[in-house]
């Protein structure tokens, strides 16, 4: 095959755009709801519950007003499916029936590299089966059947220095392309096979294309496992081993087992656990987590029981949690890896362990707890401090669930643990502690009580900004007390509490007493006031945000101009909330 560098004729882009309806393409992966002339849905590129992702059929574009992603149909396909432009072009061309013309040029498409990998996989496949060899003997010794070997396309690279290189160059391929995809090495102008004397595991993407290889040494050499180097067709962070075979099982069972190695995947698959996959010799990445989420959000991490495996599980948990997956950790007993365990105990026992897999928070707390002696007071406090740091990284509702557990483990009161968690002192809210301000005391929030107390202390705190006046003192009792304070305020302190009390009913008098008795540190008065104002301003913004989202999600007609105006205001609100 001559070294013709081939590129697409991108004049076909306009034709593809004219035939592809962006609503149909995006609608394959995002549930879209029509609202007037636009379509709305939950953004596939960031975590959100309320739709801020808009598709404009008229302009054939999309925009997320939450994360800022936007573009045309090519942009969407490239980002969502982790494709480069030429791959996105091919995909869309097939969907809309456009024949792509190609020009000879310096830019090469990846089709040639995929073909090299495909032929290499066939070469290794035949080498394992055509005559007795150490690779086949090794796999037989590992208990693998012919059906399993065939399903995964397992092959063998013999100990020849140039066997594969000679075969592929004989087929007309440029040896430099073999180097690019990691099948050959070059030294002093000569080319040598990269994989020798190894069992070969072809790595395929979810469309079935061979993108790389993993090789397991047969002899005592090193390294034990050797993977293809990364190339334009092989990026580890976006792919998982075995998912081309197992993704349908993962989707059907709404759960996937994530293991460390090729043999773990193959052994579990042969034993009947077919919703399984593995990362490619690296720590789990965000791209791999997003790939998993195409099929299921329920992930069981089943890594080796040694320290390295458990540390990998911790890292994987954080990645999966960040991508909104529901992750658990299966700890294999007897110090075995999944491959050994399922061969010894079988599928049933393995699934029993899976049912006992620890959720994200339980496992992380367990690993933190293992570092400390809770019988020692100082170490108990160190454990609590590290555990609370971990909980701060969790969603508030989930973190709240673990407060009681920490109290039971340490013997420290749950109230004290919650105070430590928020970093707040009694009656001294800190910025961001909105949950405390929202706690209702006889219909009145703690934030309103703080403001009323500050007004009794100093006249300057009666000046509530006009933009939030409709947010505070909405309760009749707190409103009456606020009016009584301001009516009797002449700028001097102390106020005449008796006179204020005389203008109130029984409920108002009880609130006045409660507020008067409230203790606030003198040096924190200004900070508490500023934090309260920030809280009520934030609450107002969130209500406006909810109203805008309700309008956008309503079944009523809404034109492009109004939708754009609402979306721009929504973005502005979200920026203010983040600030």
C-alpha positions as CSV (number, residue, x, y, z in Angstrom):
1,X,0.0,0.0,0.0
2,X,1.6,3.2,-1.1
3,X,2.2,6.1,1.3
4,X,-0.6,8.2,0.1
5,X,-1.7,10.7,2.7
6,X,-5.5,11.0,2.4
7,X,-7.8,13.7,3.7
8,X,-11.5,14.3,3.3
9,X,-12.8,16.8,0.9
10,X,-14.5,19.1,3.4
11,X,-16.7,20.7,0.7
12,X,-19.1,17.9,1.7
13,X,-19.6,19.5,5.2
14,X,-22.3,21.9,4.0
15,X,-24.2,19.1,2.3
16,X,-24.1,17.0,5.5
17,X,-25.3,19.9,7.5
18,X,-28.1,20.5,5.1
19,X,-29.3,16.9,5.3
20,X,-28.8,16.3,9.1
21,X,-31.4,17.8,11.4
22,X,-29.5,18.6,14.6
23,X,-32.7,18.0,16.6
24,X,-32.7,14.4,15.4
25,X,-29.0,13.8,16.0
26,X,-29.0,15.2,19.5
27,X,-32.4,13.7,20.2
28,X,-30.8,10.2,19.9
29,X,-28.9,10.8,23.2
30,X,-30.8,13.6,24.9
31,X,-34.5,13.7,25.7
32,X,-35.7,16.9,24.1
33,X,-38.9,18.7,24.8
34,X,-40.3,21.3,22.4
35,X,-41.0,24.8,23.8
36,X,-42.2,27.0,21.0
37,X,-39.6,27.1,18.3
38,X,-36.8,25.7,20.5
39,X,-36.1,22.3,22.1
40,X,-34.9,21.8,25.7
41,X,-33.2,19.0,27.6
42,X,-30.8,18.1,30.4
43,X,-27.2,18.9,29.3
44,X,-25.2,15.8,28.6
45,X,-21.9,17.6,29.3
46,X,-22.4,18.5,32.9
47,X,-24.4,17.5,35.9
48,X,-27.8,19.2,36.2
49,X,-31.3,18.4,37.1
50,X,-33.2,21.3,35.6
51,X,-32.8,21.6,31.8
52,X,-30.6,24.4,30.6
53,X,-29.6,22.8,27.3
54,X,-31.3,24.4,24.2
55,X,-31.4,23.2,20.6
56,X,-32.3,25.7,17.9
57,X,-33.7,24.0,14.9
58,X,-33.8,27.2,12.9
59,X,-30.1,27.8,13.1
60,X,-29.1,24.1,13.6
61,X,-27.1,25.0,16.7
62,X,-27.2,24.1,20.4
63,X,-26.2,26.0,23.6
64,X,-26.1,25.0,27.2
65,X,-26.7,28.0,29.4
66,X,-25.3,26.1,32.4
67,X,-21.8,25.0,31.4
68,X,-21.5,27.2,28.2
69,X,-21.0,24.4,25.7
70,X,-22.4,25.1,22.3
71,X,-21.9,24.7,18.5
72,X,-23.3,22.9,15.5
73,X,-24.0,19.3,14.9
74,X,-20.3,18.4,14.3
75,X,-19.3,20.0,17.6
76,X,-21.9,17.9,19.4
77,X,-21.0,14.6,17.8
78,X,-17.2,15.2,18.4
79,X,-17.7,16.0,22.0
80,X,-20.3,13.5,22.9
81,X,-18.7,10.5,21.2
82,X,-15.1,11.5,21.8
83,X,-14.4,11.7,18.0
84,X,-12.1,13.8,15.9
85,X,-13.5,15.8,13.1
86,X,-13.0,13.2,10.3
87,X,-14.6,10.5,12.4
88,X,-17.6,12.8,13.2
89,X,-17.8,13.5,9.5
90,X,-17.9,9.8,8.6
91,X,-20.5,9.1,11.3
92,X,-22.9,11.9,10.1
93,X,-22.4,11.1,6.5
94,X,-23.6,7.5,7.1
95,X,-26.6,8.8,9.0
96,X,-27.7,11.2,6.2
97,X,-26.6,9.2,3.2
98,X,-23.9,11.5,1.9
99,X,-21.0,9.9,0.0
100,X,-17.7,11.4,1.2
101,X,-15.2,12.4,-1.5
102,X,-11.5,12.3,-0.6
103,X,-8.5,14.2,-1.8
104,X,-4.9,13.1,-1.8
105,X,-3.0,15.4,0.5
106,X,-0.7,15.6,3.5
107,X,-3.3,15.1,6.1
108,X,-4.1,11.4,6.7
109,X,-7.3,9.9,7.9
110,X,-7.2,7.3,10.6
111,X,-8.8,4.6,8.4
112,X,-5.3,3.3,7.4
113,X,-4.2,3.0,11.0
114,X,-7.4,1.1,11.9
115,X,-6.7,-1.3,9.0
116,X,-3.1,-1.9,10.3
117,X,-4.5,-2.8,13.7
118,X,-7.2,-5.0,12.2
119,X,-4.7,-7.0,10.2
120,X,-2.3,-7.2,13.2
121,X,-5.1,-8.7,15.3
122,X,-5.8,-11.3,12.6
123,X,-2.1,-12.1,12.5
124,X,-1.9,-12.6,16.3
125,X,-5.2,-14.6,16.3
126,X,-3.9,-17.1,13.7
127,X,-0.6,-17.4,15.4
128,X,-2.3,-18.6,18.6
129,X,-4.3,-21.3,16.8
130,X,-2.3,-22.6,13.8
131,X,0.2,-24.7,15.8
132,X,1.2,-25.5,19.4
133,X,2.8,-22.5,21.1
134,X,3.5,-21.2,24.6
135,X,0.7,-18.6,24.4
136,X,-2.0,-21.2,23.8
137,X,-0.6,-23.4,26.6
138,X,-0.6,-20.5,29.0
139,X,-4.2,-19.6,28.3
140,X,-5.3,-23.2,28.6
141,X,-3.5,-23.4,31.9
142,X,-5.5,-20.3,33.0
143,X,-8.7,-22.3,32.3
144,X,-10.0,-20.4,29.3
145,X,-12.2,-22.1,26.7
146,X,-12.0,-21.8,23.0
147,X,-15.3,-19.8,22.9
148,X,-13.9,-17.3,25.3
149,X,-10.6,-17.0,23.5
150,X,-12.5,-16.4,20.2
151,X,-15.0,-13.9,21.7
152,X,-12.1,-11.7,22.9
153,X,-10.0,-12.3,19.8
154,X,-7.0,-13.4,22.0
155,X,-3.8,-13.9,20.0
156,X,-0.1,-14.6,20.3
157,X,3.0,-12.7,19.4
158,X,5.9,-15.2,18.9
159,X,9.5,-14.4,19.8
160,X,10.4,-13.4,16.3
161,X,11.9,-9.9,16.0
162,X,10.3,-9.0,12.7
163,X,7.4,-11.4,12.1
164,X,4.6,-8.9,12.2
165,X,6.6,-6.1,10.7
166,X,7.5,-8.2,7.7
167,X,3.9,-9.3,7.2
168,X,2.4,-5.8,7.3
169,X,5.1,-4.2,5.2
170,X,4.6,-7.0,2.7
171,X,0.9,-5.9,2.6
172,X,2.1,-2.5,1.5
173,X,2.0,-0.5,4.7
174,X,4.6,2.1,5.6
175,X,6.7,0.8,8.6
176,X,6.5,4.3,10.1
177,X,2.8,3.8,10.5
178,X,3.5,0.6,12.4
179,X,5.6,2.6,14.7
180,X,2.9,5.3,15.1
181,X,0.3,2.7,16.3
182,X,2.8,1.0,18.6
183,X,3.2,-2.3,16.7
184,X,6.9,-1.7,15.8
185,X,10.0,0.0,17.1
186,X,12.7,1.7,15.1
187,X,16.4,1.7,15.9
188,X,19.4,2.6,13.7
189,X,17.1,2.7,10.6
190,X,15.7,-0.8,11.3
191,X,12.2,-1.8,12.3
192,X,11.4,-4.5,15.0
193,X,8.2,-5.9,16.4
194,X,7.1,-4.2,19.6
195,X,5.4,-7.2,21.0
196,X,7.3,-10.5,21.3
197,X,6.6,-13.7,23.2
198,X,3.4,-12.4,24.6
199,X,-0.3,-13.4,24.7
200,X,-2.1,-10.6,22.9
201,X,-5.3,-8.9,23.9
202,X,-6.8,-6.8,21.1
203,X,-8.4,-3.6,22.5
204,X,-11.5,-2.5,20.6
205,X,-13.7,0.6,20.9
206,X,-17.4,0.3,21.3
207,X,-17.9,0.3,17.5
208,X,-15.7,-2.8,17.3
209,X,-12.6,-1.2,15.7
210,X,-9.2,-2.5,16.9
211,X,-7.5,0.5,18.4
212,X,-4.6,-1.1,20.3
213,X,-3.2,-4.1,22.1
214,X,-2.2,-5.4,25.5
215,X,0.5,-8.1,25.7
216,X,1.1,-10.4,28.6
217,X,4.7,-11.8,28.9
218,X,4.9,-15.7,28.7
219,X,8.4,-16.0,30.1
220,X,10.0,-14.4,33.1
221,X,10.7,-11.2,31.3
222,X,9.5,-7.7,32.1
223,X,7.3,-5.8,32.0
224,X,4.6,-8.3,32.8
225,X,2.0,-6.4,30.7
226,X,2.8,-4.1,27.8
227,X,0.3,-1.9,26.1
228,X,0.3,-0.1,22.8
229,X,1.4,3.5,23.0
230,X,-1.2,6.2,22.5
231,X,-1.9,7.3,19.0
232,X,-4.5,9.2,17.0
233,X,-6.7,6.1,17.1
234,X,-5.9,4.9,20.7
235,X,-6.4,7.1,23.7
236,X,-6.6,5.2,26.9
237,X,-8.6,7.8,28.8
238,X,-11.6,7.5,26.5
239,X,-11.7,3.7,26.2
240,X,-12.3,0.6,28.3
241,X,-11.3,-3.0,27.7
242,X,-14.0,-5.4,26.8
243,X,-16.8,-2.9,26.6
244,X,-17.4,-3.6,23.0
245,X,-18.6,-7.1,24.1
246,X,-20.2,-6.3,27.5
247,X,-21.9,-2.9,27.1
248,X,-25.3,-4.5,26.2
249,X,-25.1,-6.6,29.4
250,X,-24.3,-3.5,31.4
251,X,-27.3,-1.7,30.0
252,X,-29.6,-4.6,30.4
253,X,-28.6,-5.2,34.1
254,X,-28.1,-1.5,34.8
255,X,-24.9,-2.3,36.5
256,X,-21.2,-2.8,35.5
257,X,-18.3,-4.4,37.3
258,X,-15.1,-2.5,36.8
259,X,-11.9,-4.5,37.3
260,X,-8.2,-3.9,36.9
261,X,-6.9,-6.3,34.3
262,X,-7.6,-8.1,31.0
263,X,-7.7,-11.5,32.7
264,X,-10.2,-10.3,35.3
265,X,-12.6,-9.2,32.5
266,X,-12.1,-12.5,30.6
267,X,-12.5,-14.8,33.6
268,X,-15.6,-13.0,34.9
269,X,-17.1,-13.0,31.4
270,X,-16.5,-16.8,31.0
271,X,-18.0,-17.4,34.5
272,X,-21.2,-15.7,33.5
273,X,-20.6,-12.2,34.9
274,X,-20.8,-10.4,31.5
275,X,-21.5,-6.9,32.6
276,X,-17.8,-6.2,33.2
277,X,-15.0,-4.0,31.9
278,X,-11.5,-2.7,32.8
279,X,-9.5,0.4,32.5
280,X,-6.4,0.2,30.4
281,X,-3.5,0.0,32.8
282,X,-4.1,3.5,34.1
283,X,-6.2,5.1,36.9
284,X,-9.9,5.5,36.0
285,X,-10.4,8.8,34.1
286,X,-13.4,11.1,33.7
287,X,-13.6,10.2,30.0
288,X,-14.0,6.5,30.9
289,X,-16.6,7.3,33.6
290,X,-18.6,9.2,31.0
291,X,-18.3,6.3,28.6
292,X,-19.7,4.0,31.3
293,X,-22.6,6.4,31.9
294,X,-23.8,5.8,28.4
295,X,-24.9,2.3,29.6
296,X,-25.4,2.5,33.3
297,X,-24.8,4.8,36.3
298,X,-24.3,1.8,38.7
299,X,-20.7,0.8,39.0
300,X,-19.1,-1.9,41.2
301,X,-15.4,-1.4,41.6
302,X,-13.8,-4.9,41.9
303,X,-10.1,-4.2,42.2
304,X,-7.4,-6.3,43.8
305,X,-7.4,-6.7,47.5
306,X,-3.8,-5.4,47.9
307,X,-2.9,-1.9,48.9
308,X,-2.4,-0.8,45.2
309,X,-5.8,-2.1,44.3
310,X,-7.6,-0.4,47.2
311,X,-5.9,2.9,46.5
312,X,-7.0,2.6,42.9
313,X,-10.5,2.0,44.2
314,X,-10.4,5.2,46.2
315,X,-9.3,7.2,43.2
316,X,-11.9,5.5,41.0
317,X,-14.7,6.3,43.5
318,X,-13.9,10.0,43.4
319,X,-13.9,10.1,39.6
320,X,-17.2,8.2,39.4
321,X,-18.8,10.3,42.2
322,X,-17.8,13.4,40.3
323,X,-19.6,12.1,37.2
324,X,-22.7,11.4,39.2
325,X,-22.4,7.6,39.2
326,X,-23.6,5.4,42.0
327,X,-20.4,3.6,42.9
328,X,-19.7,0.8,45.3
329,X,-16.5,-1.2,46.2
330,X,-16.4,-5.0,46.2
331,X,-13.6,-6.3,48.4
332,X,-12.6,-9.8,47.4
333,X,-11.9,-12.0,50.4
334,X,-8.8,-14.1,50.9
335,X,-6.6,-11.4,49.3
336,X,-7.5,-12.8,45.9
337,X,-8.1,-10.8,42.7
338,X,-11.4,-11.2,40.9
339,X,-9.9,-13.7,38.4
340,X,-8.7,-16.0,41.2
341,X,-11.8,-15.6,43.3
342,X,-14.4,-16.5,40.6
343,X,-12.4,-19.5,39.5
344,X,-12.2,-20.8,43.1
345,X,-15.7,-19.9,44.4
346,X,-17.8,-19.3,41.2
347,X,-20.3,-16.8,40.0
348,X,-22.8,-17.1,42.8
349,X,-20.3,-16.3,45.6
350,X,-18.9,-13.4,43.6
351,X,-22.4,-11.9,43.1
352,X,-23.0,-12.4,46.9
353,X,-20.0,-10.3,47.5
354,X,-21.3,-7.7,45.1
355,X,-24.5,-7.4,47.1
356,X,-22.4,-6.5,50.1
357,X,-20.3,-4.0,48.2
358,X,-19.7,-0.8,50.2
359,X,-21.1,2.5,48.9
360,X,-18.9,5.5,48.3
361,X,-19.1,7.1,51.8
362,X,-18.9,3.8,53.7
363,X,-15.7,2.7,51.9
364,X,-14.0,6.0,52.2
365,X,-14.7,6.3,55.9
366,X,-13.6,2.7,56.3
367,X,-10.2,3.4,54.7
368,X,-9.7,6.6,56.8
369,X,-10.7,4.7,60.0
370,X,-8.0,2.1,59.3
371,X,-5.3,4.7,59.8
372,X,-6.3,5.6,63.4
373,X,-6.6,4.0,66.8
374,X,-10.0,5.2,68.0
375,X,-9.1,4.1,71.6
376,X,-6.6,7.0,71.6
377,X,-8.3,10.4,72.2
378,X,-5.9,12.3,70.0
379,X,-6.1,9.9,67.1
380,X,-9.9,9.8,67.5
381,X,-9.9,13.6,66.9
382,X,-7.6,13.2,63.9
383,X,-9.9,10.6,62.5
384,X,-12.9,12.9,62.9
385,X,-11.0,15.8,61.3
386,X,-10.1,13.8,58.2
387,X,-13.5,12.2,58.0
388,X,-15.2,15.6,58.1
389,X,-13.0,16.9,55.3
390,X,-14.1,13.9,53.2
391,X,-17.8,14.6,54.0
392,X,-17.4,18.2,52.8
393,X,-16.7,16.8,49.4
394,X,-20.0,15.0,49.3
395,X,-23.5,16.2,48.5
396,X,-25.1,17.8,51.6
397,X,-27.8,15.2,52.0
398,X,-25.4,12.3,51.8
399,X,-22.9,14.0,54.2
400,X,-25.8,14.5,56.6
401,X,-26.4,10.7,56.7
402,X,-22.9,10.1,58.0
403,X,-23.0,12.5,60.9
404,X,-24.8,10.0,63.1
405,X,-22.4,7.2,62.1
406,X,-19.4,9.4,63.2
407,X,-21.1,10.1,66.5
408,X,-21.5,6.4,67.2
409,X,-18.0,5.6,66.2
410,X,-16.3,8.3,68.3
411,X,-18.7,8.8,71.1
412,X,-18.8,12.5,70.3
413,X,-22.3,14.2,70.2
414,X,-23.8,14.6,66.8
415,X,-24.5,18.3,67.6
416,X,-20.8,18.9,68.2
417,X,-19.9,17.0,65.0
418,X,-22.3,19.1,63.0
419,X,-20.9,22.3,64.5
420,X,-17.4,21.1,63.6
421,X,-18.5,20.2,60.1
422,X,-19.9,23.7,59.4
423,X,-17.1,25.5,61.1
424,X,-19.7,27.5,63.0
425,X,-19.9,28.6,66.6
426,X,-23.2,28.7,68.4
427,X,-25.4,31.5,67.2
428,X,-22.7,32.6,64.7
429,X,-23.6,31.5,61.2
430,X,-20.8,31.5,58.6
431,X,-21.0,32.2,55.0
432,X,-22.5,29.3,53.1
433,X,-24.3,27.8,56.1
434,X,-27.6,28.3,54.4
435,X,-29.2,25.2,55.9
436,X,-29.0,26.7,59.4
437,X,-30.7,29.9,58.2
438,X,-33.5,27.9,56.6
439,X,-34.4,26.1,59.8
440,X,-37.7,27.4,60.8
441,X,-38.4,28.4,64.4
442,X,-42.1,29.0,64.8
443,X,-42.2,30.0,61.1
444,X,-39.3,32.4,61.4
445,X,-35.8,31.5,60.0
446,X,-32.7,31.8,62.1
447,X,-31.4,34.4,59.7
448,X,-34.4,36.7,60.5
449,X,-33.8,36.2,64.2
450,X,-30.1,37.2,63.7
451,X,-31.2,40.4,61.8
452,X,-33.7,41.3,64.5
453,X,-31.1,40.8,67.2
454,X,-28.6,43.0,65.4
455,X,-31.2,45.8,65.1
456,X,-31.6,45.8,68.8
457,X,-27.9,46.2,69.2
458,X,-27.1,49.0,66.7
459,X,-29.2,51.3,64.5
460,X,-27.0,50.7,61.4
461,X,-28.4,47.1,61.1
462,X,-31.9,48.4,60.5
463,X,-30.9,49.4,57.0
464,X,-32.0,46.3,55.1
465,X,-31.2,46.7,51.3
466,X,-34.3,47.3,49.3
467,X,-33.6,44.6,46.8
468,X,-34.2,41.9,49.5
469,X,-36.9,43.5,51.5
470,X,-39.5,41.2,49.9
471,X,-37.4,38.2,51.2
472,X,-37.2,39.0,54.9
473,X,-39.9,39.3,57.6
474,X,-42.7,37.7,55.6
475,X,-44.0,36.0,58.7
476,X,-46.7,38.2,60.4
477,X,-44.9,37.9,63.8
478,X,-41.4,38.8,62.6
479,X,-42.9,41.6,60.4
480,X,-44.7,43.1,63.4
481,X,-41.5,43.0,65.5
482,X,-39.5,44.6,62.7
483,X,-42.1,47.4,62.4
484,X,-42.1,47.9,66.2
485,X,-38.3,48.2,66.3
486,X,-38.1,50.7,63.4
487,X,-41.0,52.8,64.7
488,X,-39.3,53.2,68.1
489,X,-35.8,53.6,66.7
490,X,-34.4,57.1,67.0
491,X,-30.8,56.0,66.4
492,X,-29.9,55.7,70.0
493,X,-29.3,52.5,72.0
494,X,-30.4,50.8,74.1
495,X,-33.9,50.8,72.8
496,X,-37.0,51.0,75.0
497,X,-37.8,47.3,75.0
498,X,-40.9,47.8,77.2
499,X,-42.4,50.2,74.7
500,X,-41.7,47.8,71.8
501,X,-43.3,45.0,73.8
502,X,-46.4,47.0,74.5
503,X,-47.1,47.3,70.7
504,X,-46.9,43.5,70.2
505,X,-49.3,40.7,70.7
506,X,-48.4,37.6,72.7
507,X,-46.5,35.9,69.9
508,X,-44.6,39.0,69.1
509,X,-43.6,39.4,72.8
510,X,-42.3,35.9,72.9
511,X,-40.3,36.5,69.8
512,X,-38.9,39.7,71.2
513,X,-37.8,37.9,74.4
514,X,-36.2,35.1,72.3
515,X,-34.3,37.6,70.2
516,X,-33.3,39.8,73.2
517,X,-31.8,36.7,74.9
518,X,-29.9,35.6,71.8
519,X,-26.1,35.8,72.3
520,X,-24.0,37.2,69.5
521,X,-20.3,37.9,69.7
522,X,-19.5,41.6,69.5
523,X,-16.6,41.1,67.1
524,X,-18.8,39.1,64.7
525,X,-21.8,41.5,64.3
526,X,-20.8,42.9,60.9
527,X,-19.9,39.5,59.5
528,X,-23.2,38.0,60.7
529,X,-25.2,40.9,59.1
530,X,-23.3,40.6,55.8
531,X,-23.8,36.9,55.7
532,X,-27.5,37.2,56.4
533,X,-27.9,39.7,53.6
534,X,-26.0,37.5,51.3
535,X,-28.1,34.5,52.2
536,X,-31.4,36.4,51.5
537,X,-30.1,37.8,48.3
538,X,-29.1,34.3,47.2
539,X,-32.5,32.9,48.2
540,X,-34.1,35.6,46.0
541,X,-31.9,34.7,43.1
542,X,-32.7,31.0,43.5
543,X,-36.4,31.7,43.5
544,X,-36.1,33.8,40.3
545,X,-34.0,31.0,38.8
546,X,-36.8,28.5,39.6
547,X,-39.4,30.8,38.0
548,X,-37.3,31.2,34.8
549,X,-36.8,27.4,34.6
550,X,-40.5,26.9,35.1
551,X,-41.3,29.4,32.3
552,X,-38.9,27.7,30.0
553,X,-40.3,24.2,30.8
554,X,-43.9,25.3,30.5
555,X,-46.1,23.9,27.7
556,X,-47.0,27.4,26.7
557,X,-45.6,28.9,23.5
558,X,-42.3,30.8,23.9
559,X,-40.5,32.5,21.0
560,X,-36.8,32.6,20.4
561,X,-36.4,36.2,21.6
562,X,-38.1,35.5,24.9
563,X,-36.2,32.2,25.3
564,X,-32.8,33.9,24.7
565,X,-33.7,36.7,27.1
566,X,-34.6,34.2,29.8
567,X,-31.6,32.1,29.1
568,X,-29.3,35.2,29.4
569,X,-30.9,36.2,32.7
570,X,-30.5,32.6,33.9
571,X,-26.8,32.6,33.1
572,X,-26.4,35.9,34.9
573,X,-28.2,34.5,38.0
574,X,-26.0,31.4,37.9
575,X,-22.8,33.4,37.8
576,X,-24.0,35.5,40.8
577,X,-24.9,32.3,42.7
578,X,-21.4,30.9,42.0
579,X,-19.9,34.1,43.2
